[in-house]
Amino acid sequence: MNVIPYIISVLVNIVYYIFLRIDLFTDSYHLPGVEGMVVNRRNAIDSLFHADMNGLINIEMLFMVVSIISSVMMLFGMSSSALRTVQRVSTIASTVVFVVIMIAAGNVHLTY
């Protein structure tokens, strides 16, 4: 049994979670009584939370957990075609939702 795809699946989902928590997006705005621009950095999870798009984060976390659990089960020798299918589908779905989240978070323009 080749375990490399299952290890990669676990690592990729961990990297996705880390990227969701890194402050990648920047808002610049003026506040009354403050000279210059105020710069606020935010991560993708905060962006979607403020835009009332929590459902995307919940779906991503669900796919991540299913993918990691099924990959770990495959690593420990629980091999069946149904489990293999669940692992592959959840990993692909996690990747697709991650890309959608990053695009959506990049298009969120918060107002203060």
Buried (B, 14 or more C-beta within 10 A) or exposed (E): EEEEBBBEBBEBBEEBBEBBEEEBBEBEEEEEEEEEEEEEEBBBBBBBBEBEBEEBBEBBBBBBEBBBBBBBBBBEEEEEEEBBEBBBBBBEBBBEBBEEBBEBBEEBEEEE
